[in-house]
Amino acid sequence: TKEFNAEVHRNHILGQHVATYMKSLQEEDEDAFKRQFSQYVKNGVTSETIEDVYKKAHAAIRSDPEHKPKPEKEVKVKRWNRAKLSVQQRKDRVKQKKAAFLKKLEAG
């Protein structure tokens, strides 16, 4: 098992292991296939055409191997907990609560 096998290496480079898995999963469990390979189906990639996709990707890399960074996405960070207040903000909050409580006592 530690020996180099050119055929196995070629199949892995050209995605034949993925194609084999696609075929077996499609025959065994259609729902799992749709879940796992939804983007492949959406883009029209089948187990027969996957080798062409890999070859096209390899050709594109060979024609221009320079890495081009993708534009950064604008990400809105969700905070589930409150941001920490500064000392001054905490003191102001206490003042406001005291004032509201005293006003409520006078009114009621």
N, C-alpha and C positions, 0 to 999 in steps of 0.2 A: 504493500500500500504506500510505501515511501518512494516508489519509483515514479519518474516523470512519464506521464502518458500524454502525448501530443493531442490526441483526439479529445480527451476529456478537457484539456486546457483550452482547445479551440472552441468546444461547445460552451464552456463557461464564459469565454471572452465574447462570443456572439449571442449569448443569452439563451442557449438551447435548454439549459436547466430550468429557466423560467417558463419557456414554452411547454416543456414536459409537465411542469407543475400546473400550468394553466389548463392543459388538456385533462389531466387527472382530476383536478378540482371541478372542472365543468361537468365531467361525467358523474362524479360522486355527489357533489353538493352544489346545486345551482345558486342558492342564496349566498353561500360563502364565497363562491366565485364572483358574484355581482358585487359583494361587499369589498372583497380584496382587490379586484381588478376593475373597479368602476371607472377610474380615469383612463385605463387602457381602452375599455369599451367605448367611452365617450370620445376618445381620439381615434377610434377605428383601428386599434391595434389588436390583431388576433394572434394565436399561437403560431400561425403560418407566416405572418408578416413581421414577427418580432426580430428575426435575424436581419431583415432589411433596415429596421429602425436602428439597431445596434451598429450596422455598417455605415449608415448615414451619420450617426453620431461620431464614430471613429474618423470618418472622412472630414467632418467639420472640425474636429480637434486637430487633425493633421494639417489642415489648411491654415488654421490660425490658433496655435497653441497658447497664445497669450491669455492670461486670466483677466477677465473684465469684471470688476466689481459691480454688483447689482445696485440700483438706486435704493437708498434706505427708505423703508416704509415709515409712515407716520403712525406711531403706536400710541394709543390712549391707554395709560396704565389705570387699571381698576384698583381702587382702594376699598377694602372691605372694613377696615378699621379707621378710626379718626386719626388725622395727622396730629402729632404732638403739639401742644400749645407752649408758647414761651412763658417765662415767669410773669412778664407784664400782662400777657393775655389772660393768664389764670387769675391774677389779681383783679383785673377789670371784670372778669366773669363773676367773681365772688362779690364785687361791689354791686354789680347789676342785680344779682340774686338777692342781696341784702336790701337794696332799694325796693325791689318788687315785693319782697316779704313785708317790709315796713309799710309800704303803700297799701297792701292788702289788709294789714292790721288796722290801719287808720280808717279804711273804707268799711270794714266789716265788723 
